[in-house]
């Protein structure tokens, strides 16, 4: 941060990794033998990136996956940027792109136990988002109840790669459990198009990574409209949802369009008593990375002024990915009070840190 900033940082999307073998001790049979023999086997896209997915300097000196070494993460992220809390989002939400709901639930449970045992005690800044699969929402709800009371578990994370829009009542047991445990729900891009999920764009399957990465916001638009129109925020009035790693600039025009249509079509969603945009402003947050970066920074500030941006946005670095956003490199043109909210205060309040 700049020398004029007098606040610490809360990073809401930090990807801790682990070797598949690290989850084996936390798995029951028959999943233990399966993972020991063949690995987890995430079903996902095969989109190739010339730079890979991870920052090269985040690979541990002794080898292993980028993001798998807590000490290196502390040296590269926590200490240099005065990160008061780093919300560990992991990667196992991708398991929702497989076919077997029992296997997916077992992997998530093993990861959550691993997260608590191997990460959350390594530094006071480390806080965990417990992972659940959307393949069986009842099993997911049980997992939220099992792990959600841990003092360093501050939220739930699921994948945007789903069989149907996330507002559908099929998924409601997850939201009920998250609300019951007082945990915000994060939705993160997953391995869309693999296994059980739908295509990653409205037009189908793109050919290249640049297309997939550019179109990430499409999934979030669909899920957000679904959550609102299916009445999730009416049914679960205390639920908070965080849209992670899907961009920001698309939100104002989407809300304009949704509010306009609601005025003519409100009879199709009779459970909504307010404008759709009001539910979004009360219940939803977006993370900064990968934030749109127009050539003229004022254009982004103008866009922020079109909605309650400084109250709805949370800082995220996406460490250790290639498009990592250091907190001293983004949103430098915002006023200090807006930066303080986005980089610290909003997340501190939301996650009750």
C-alpha positions in Angstrom: 0.0 0.0 0.0 1.0 3.6 -0.3 2.8 5.3 2.6 -0.4 7.4 3.2 -2.5 4.3 4.0 -2.9 3.6 7.7 -4.9 0.3 7.5 -4.1 -3.3 7.1 -5.3 -5.6 4.3 -7.9 -8.4 4.3 -7.4 -10.7 1.2 -10.6 -12.6 0.4 -9.2 -15.0 -2.2 -5.9 -16.8 -1.5 -5.4 -20.2 -3.1 -3.7 -22.6 -0.8 -2.7 -25.8 -2.7 -1.8 -29.3 -1.7 -0.6 -32.5 -3.2 -3.4 -35.0 -3.7 -1.5 -37.4 -1.3 -1.9 -34.8 1.5 -5.6 -35.6 1.7 -5.2 -39.4 1.8 -4.8 -39.5 5.7 -8.1 -37.6 6.0 -10.1 -39.9 3.7 -12.1 -43.0 4.7 -12.2 -46.0 2.5 -12.9 -46.7 -0.3 -11.8 -43.1 -1.3 -8.5 -43.4 0.5 -7.2 -46.2 -1.7 -8.6 -44.5 -4.8 -6.9 -41.2 -4.2 -3.7 -42.9 -3.1 -3.6 -44.9 -6.3 -4.8 -42.4 -8.9 -5.0 -38.9 -7.4 -8.1 -36.9 -7.0 -8.9 -36.6 -10.7 -10.7 -33.3 -11.0 -12.9 -33.2 -14.1 -12.2 -29.9 -15.7 -11.4 -27.9 -18.8 -8.3 -28.4 -20.8 -7.8 -24.8 -21.8 -4.1 -24.2 -22.2 -2.4 -21.0 -20.9 1.1 -20.2 -22.2 2.0 -18.7 -18.8 0.4 -21.5 -16.8 -1.9 -20.7 -13.9 0.6 -20.0 -11.2 3.2 -17.4 -10.5 6.5 -19.0 -11.0 8.0 -17.5 -7.9 5.3 -19.1 -5.7 6.6 -22.6 -6.3 8.3 -23.7 -3.1 12.1 -23.9 -3.2 12.0 -27.5 -2.3 9.4 -28.3 -5.0 5.7 -29.0 -4.8 2.7 -27.1 -6.0 2.6 -23.3 -6.0 0.7 -22.1 -3.0 1.4 -25.3 -1.0 4.0 -23.9 1.4 2.5 -21.8 4.2 5.9 -20.3 5.1 6.5 -19.1 1.5 3.0 -17.6 1.4 3.7 -15.7 4.7 6.9 -14.3 3.2 5.4 -13.4 -0.2 1.9 -12.2 0.8 1.2 -11.8 4.5 4.3 -9.9 5.7 5.1 -7.6 2.7 1.5 -6.3 2.4 0.5 -6.3 6.1 -2.3 -8.8 5.5 -4.3 -9.1 8.7 -6.4 -11.9 7.3 -5.9 -14.1 4.3 -9.0 -16.1 3.4 -7.9 -19.5 2.1 -10.1 -20.6 -0.8 -8.2 -23.7 -1.8 -9.1 -25.5 -5.1 -11.2 -28.5 -4.2 -14.5 -26.7 -5.1 -13.6 -28.0 -8.6 -14.7 -31.4 -7.4 -18.2 -30.4 -8.2 -17.3 -31.0 -11.9 -17.0 -34.8 -11.2 -20.0 -37.2 -11.4 -20.0 -39.0 -8.0 -21.7 -37.0 -5.3 -20.4 -39.3 -2.5 -16.8 -39.0 -3.7 -17.1 -35.3 -4.1 -18.4 -34.9 -0.6 -15.6 -37.1 0.8 -12.9 -35.0 -0.9 -14.4 -31.8 0.5 -14.6 -33.2 4.0 -11.0 -34.5 3.8 -9.8 -31.1 2.5 -11.6 -29.3 5.3 -10.0 -31.5 7.9 -6.6 -31.0 6.2 -7.2 -27.2 6.1 -7.8 -27.0 9.8 -4.9 -29.3 10.7 -2.3 -28.1 8.3 -3.0 -24.5 7.6 -5.1 -22.6 10.1 -2.7 -22.8 12.9 0.4 -21.8 10.9 -0.3 -18.0 11.1 -2.9 -15.8 12.8 -3.8 -14.3 9.4 -4.9 -17.6 7.9 -8.7 -18.1 7.9 -10.5 -20.8 6.1 -13.4 -21.1 3.7 -14.8 -24.6 4.1 -15.4 -26.3 0.7 -18.6 -28.2 -0.2 -19.8 -29.8 -3.4 -23.0 -28.8 -5.1 -23.6 -32.4 -6.4 -25.5 -33.3 -3.2 -26.7 -30.2 -1.3 -27.9 -32.3 1.7 -24.4 -33.7 2.2 -23.0 -30.2 1.7 -25.3 -28.9 4.5 -24.2 -31.6 6.8 -20.6 -30.7 6.1 -21.3 -27.0 6.8 -22.8 -27.9 10.2 -19.9 -30.3 10.9 -17.1 -27.8 10.3 -18.8 -24.4 10.4 -18.3 -23.8 14.1 -14.5 -23.8 14.0 -13.3 -20.4 15.1 -11.0 -20.0 12.1 -13.6 -21.1 9.5 -15.2 -17.9 8.3 -17.1 -18.9 5.2 -18.2 -21.5 2.7 -17.0 -21.8 -0.9 -18.7 -23.6 -3.8 -17.9 -23.7 -7.5 -19.7 -21.7 -10.2 -19.5 -24.9 -12.3 -23.0 -26.3 -11.6 -25.6 -28.4 -13.3 -28.2 -25.6 -13.2 -28.4 -21.9 -12.1 -27.6 -21.7 -8.4 -30.9 -20.1 -7.4 -32.7 -23.3 -8.0 -34.3 -24.7 -4.9 -32.3 -27.9 -5.3 -29.4 -25.9 -3.8 -31.3 -24.3 -1.0 -30.1 -26.7 1.8 -26.6 -25.2 1.2 -27.9 -21.7 1.7 -30.0 -22.7 4.7 -26.9 -24.3 6.4 -24.7 -21.3 5.6 -27.2 -18.9 7.1 -27.7 -21.1 10.1 -24.0 -21.0 10.8 -23.6 -17.3 10.1 -21.2 -18.0 7.2 -21.0 -16.0 4.0 -21.1 -18.1 0.8 -18.4 -17.6 -1.8 -19.0 -18.6 -5.4 -15.7 -19.2 -7.3 -15.0 -20.0 -11.0 -14.7 -23.7 -11.3 -14.0 -26.3 -14.0 -17.0 -25.4 -16.1 -17.6 -27.8 -18.9 -16.1 -30.8 -17.1 -18.1 -33.7 -15.9 -21.4 -32.6 -14.4 -21.4 -28.9 -15.1 -22.8 -26.8 -17.9 -20.7 -25.0 -20.6 -18.7 -22.0 -19.3 -20.2 -19.5 -21.7 -23.8 -18.8 -22.9 -22.8 -19.8 -26.4 -21.2 -23.1 -25.4 -17.5 -24.2 -25.2 -14.8 -21.7 -26.1 -11.7 -23.0 -27.9 -9.0 -21.1 -26.0 -8.0 -20.1 -22.5 -8.2 -16.3 -23.3 -11.9 -16.8 -24.3 -12.7 -18.7 -21.1 -10.9 -16.2 -18.9 -12.5 -13.2 -20.6 -16.0 -14.7 -20.3 -15.8 -15.7 -16.6 -18.4 -13.0 -15.8 -21.1 -14.8 -17.8 -21.5 -17.5 -15.2 -21.8 -15.0 -12.4 -24.4 -13.0 -14.3 -26.6 -16.1 -14.7 -26.1 -17.3 -11.1 -26.8 -13.8 -9.7 -30.0 -13.3 -11.6 -31.1 -16.8 -10.6 -30.4 -16.2 -6.9 -32.5 -13.1 -7.0 -35.4 -14.3 -9.1 -35.7 -17.6 -7.4 -36.1 -15.7 -4.1 -33.0 -17.0 -2.3 -32.6 -13.7 -0.5 -36.2 -13.7 0.5 -36.1 -17.2 1.8 -32.8 -16.7 3.5 -32.7 -13.1 4.6 -29.4 -13.3 6.5 -27.5 -15.0 3.7 -24.5 -13.1 2.2 -23.0 -14.1 -1.1 -19.6 -13.2 -2.4 -18.9 -13.5 -6.2 -15.2 -14.3 -6.3 -13.0 -13.7 -9.4 -15.7 -12.8 -11.8 -15.0 -9.1 -12.5 -17.1 -6.1 -11.5 -17.9 -3.8 -14.5 -20.8 -6.0 -15.7 -22.9 -5.4 -12.5 -24.5 -2.0 -13.1 -25.9 -2.7 -16.6 -27.1 -6.1 -15.5 -29.0 -4.6 -12.5 -30.5 -1.9 -14.8 -31.8 -4.5 -17.1 -33.1 -6.7 -14.4 -34.9 -3.8 -12.6 -36.4 -2.7 -15.9 -37.7 -6.2 -16.7 -39.0 -6.6 -13.1 -41.3 -3.6 -13.5 -43.1 -5.3 -16.4 -42.7 -9.0 -15.3 -43.0 -8.9 -11.5 -46.0 -11.3 -11.6 -43.5 -14.0 -12.6 -41.6 -13.5 -9.3 -44.4 -12.6 -6.8 -42.1 -13.3 -3.8 -40.0 -10.3 -4.6 -41.2 -7.3 -2.8 -38.5 -4.9 -3.8 -36.4 -4.1 -6.9 -34.0 -6.9 -7.7 -31.1 -4.5 -7.4 -32.0 -3.8 -3.8 -31.6 -7.5 -2.9 -28.2 -7.5 -4.6 -27.0 -4.4 -2.7 -28.1 -5.9 0.6 -26.8 -9.4 0.1 -24.0 -9.6 -2.4 -20.3 -8.7 -2.7 -17.8 -8.9 -5.4 -14.0 -9.3 -5.2 -11.5 -7.1 -7.0 -9.5 -9.7 -8.9 -9.6 -9.8 -11.9 -10.7 -6.2 -11.9 -11.3 -4.4 -15.2 -8.5 -2.0 -16.0 -9.6 0.6 -18.6 -6.9 2.8 -20.2 -8.5 5.8 -18.5 -8.7 5.0 -14.7 -11.5 7.6 -14.4 -13.8 5.3 -16.4 -13.6 2.7 -13.6 -14.3 5.3 -11.0 -17.3 6.5 -13.0 -18.5 3.0 -13.1 -18.1 2.6 -9.3 -20.3 5.6 -8.9 -23.1 3.8 -10.7 -23.7 1.4 -7.8 -22.7 1.1 -4.2 -19.3 -0.1 -5.1 -17.3 1.0 -2.1 -19.7 -0.9 0.1 -20.0 -4.1 -2.1 -16.4 -4.7 -3.2 -13.8 -6.8 -1.3 -10.1 -6.8 -2.1 -8.7 -10.1 -3.4 -5.2 -10.9 -4.7 -5.8 -14.3 -6.2 -2.4 -15.4 -4.9 -0.6 -17.4 -6.3 -2.1 -17.1 -9.8 -0.4 -15.5 -12.7 -2.8 -12.5 -12.6 -2.1 -11.8 -8.9 -3.1 -8.3 -8.0 -0.8 -6.8 -5.3 -2.8 -4.4 -3.1 -0.5 -1.5 -3.9 -1.1 -1.8 -7.6 -4.9 -1.5 -8.0 -7.5 1.1 -7.3 -4.9 3.7 -6.6 -7.1 6.5 -7.8 -9.9 5.9 -5.3 -10.3 8.2 -2.3 -8.7 7.0 0.9 -12.0 6.3 2.6 -13.2 4.1 -0.3 -9.9 2.2 -0.4 -10.2 1.6 3.3 -13.6 0.0 2.9 -12.6 -2.1 0.0 -9.3 -3.3 1.2 -10.3 -3.8 4.9 -13.5 -2.6 6.5 -16.0 -4.4 4.2 -14.4 -7.8 4.7 -13.8 -7.3 8.4 -17.5 -6.7 8.9 -18.8 -9.3 6.6 -16.6 -12.1 8.0 -16.8 -10.8 11.6 -13.0 -10.8 11.9 
